């Protein structure tokens, strides 16, 4: 043990911590699994927003078109695919 200028004793670095560490596993972002799905062709699908409240002023056609899933924009596909890497649907 070595002495420190503050008067405390410092522990030496632990031996045996130099083992090869494996790369961390890619984990699925759990928030992404609740909001997005993968299609059969591998594209990311999302739900439409704007249908949870203030629906009285919206037409039937508008509310009907908000149902279902839409494909996510191409710009966001790569980052979401990494977030859903281990998620299989």
Buried (B, 14 or more C-beta within 10 A) or exposed (E): EEEEEEEEEEEEEEEEEEEEEEEEEEEBBEEBBEEBBBEEEEBBBBEEEEBEEEEEEBEEEEEEEBEEEEEBEEEEBEEBBEBBBEBEE
